[in-house]
Amino acid sequence: MLKGNYVGLRAIECSDLPKLMSFRNRPEYRRFFREYRELNSETQKNWYENVVMNDSRTIMFAIIDLKDDRLLGACGLCYIDWINRNADFSIYIGEDNLYIDDKFAPDAGTVMINYGFDELGLHRLWAEIYSFDEPKKAFFAKLGFKLDGIHRETHWSEGKWYDSLFYSLLDSEL
C-alpha cells in the first residue's frame, strides 16, 4: 500500500467494485467522466478484468481512509506511454459525496504524483477535464499542474457544449 498523511492507495479488489460502481453512477459525478453511460455490474467487471488487471497501460488504486480503512474512491494512471514516459492522471472521491475535497484528494494526488515520478520514472502526468469542472481546476492548480491548452466544444452535457482543458505536470516541476 502506498501511504499519504490521510489516505492509502491499494490495489482495487473485486469486493470494491459494487461501491466504486455506485460512486461512478451518481449523475452529479458521471458528468465529469469520459464514460457518460450508467455502469452495470457487467461493465464494471469487464473494466476490472480487462483494464485494471490486464492492461499494462493502466495502474489503478482504491483510495482508502487510513483512519478507518473505508473505501473513499479511486485514482490511477491511465494511457501510460512507457516510451515517452507520460500518463493520464485520474482521481475521484466518491464517499460522503466529496468528489474532490481539500483533504483526501490532494493527499491521494500527492501520493500518485510521487509514485508516477519516483517509482515509475515517468516524465509527465497529464489530465483532461471539462471546463465546468471547477473542483478539478482548483485541485490541479493546488498540485502544481499547468494548463497546457484547450480543445473547444468537445463535450456535450446538459444541453450545451463545453471545452476540454488539458493540464500537465513535469517531473522537473516538483
HUCORLIN-V913487 format. One record per backbone hydrogen bond with DSSP energy under -0.5 kcal/mol. NH is the residue of the N-H (numbers start at 1). CO is the residue of the C=O. E is the energy in kcal/mol with one decimal. If there is no record, write none. Layout:
nh=<NH,NH>
co=<CO,CO>
e=<E,E>
This chain:
nh=<2,4,8,9,10,10,12,16,17,17,20,21,22,23,24,25,26,29,30,31,32,33,36,44,45,46,47,48,49,50,51,51,52,53,55,56,58,59,61,62,63,64,64,65,66,66,69,72,72,73,74,75,76,77,78,80,81,82,85,86,87,88,89,90,90,92,93,94,94,95,97,98,99,100,107,108,109,110,111,112,113,114,115,116,117,118,119,119,120,122,123,124,125,126,127,129,129,131,133,134,137,138,139,140,141,142,143,144,145,146,148,148,149,151,152,154,154,155,157,157,160,162,164,165,166,167,167,168,169,171,173,174>
co=<9,7,64,2,8,62,60,13,13,14,16,17,18,19,20,21,23,26,26,27,29,30,34,40,41,42,43,44,45,46,46,47,47,48,51,54,55,77,75,10,73,8,62,70,6,64,65,63,70,63,92,61,90,59,88,57,86,80,81,81,124,78,126,76,88,74,99,72,92,72,94,95,93,98,103,104,105,106,107,108,109,110,111,112,113,114,114,115,115,116,85,85,169,87,167,127,165,163,130,132,133,134,135,136,137,138,139,141,140,168,146,166,166,164,150,151,162,162,155,160,157,155,151,129,149,127,165,146,125,123,170,171>
e=<-2.6,-3.2,-2.5,-3.1,-0.6,-2.0,-0.5,-1.7,-0.6,-1.3,-2.6,-2.8,-2.0,-2.1,-2.6,-1.9,-1.4,-1.6,-3.2,-1.3,-2.7,-1.5,-1.2,-2.4,-2.2,-2.6,-2.3,-2.3,-2.8,-3.0,-0.5,-2.2,-1.9,-2.3,-1.6,-0.7,-2.0,-2.8,-3.4,-3.3,-2.5,-3.0,-0.6,-2.5,-2.6,-0.6,-2.5,-3.6,-0.6,-1.1,-1.7,-2.1,-2.5,-2.5,-2.8,-2.8,-3.1,-0.8,-1.1,-1.4,-1.5,-3.1,-3.6,-2.7,-0.5,-1.9,-2.7,-2.3,-0.6,-2.5,-1.4,-1.4,-2.5,-1.9,-1.4,-2.8,-2.9,-2.4,-2.0,-2.5,-2.5,-2.4,-2.4,-3.0,-2.6,-2.6,-0.9,-1.0,-2.2,-2.6,-3.4,-1.9,-2.6,-2.7,-2.2,-0.5,-2.5,-2.4,-2.5,-1.9,-1.8,-2.1,-2.1,-2.8,-2.0,-2.4,-1.6,-1.2,-2.5,-3.0,-0.7,-3.2,-1.4,-2.6,-0.6,-0.6,-1.4,-2.3,-0.6,-2.6,-1.3,-2.4,-2.8,-3.5,-2.7,-2.7,-0.5,-2.2,-2.5,-2.6,-1.9,-1.1>
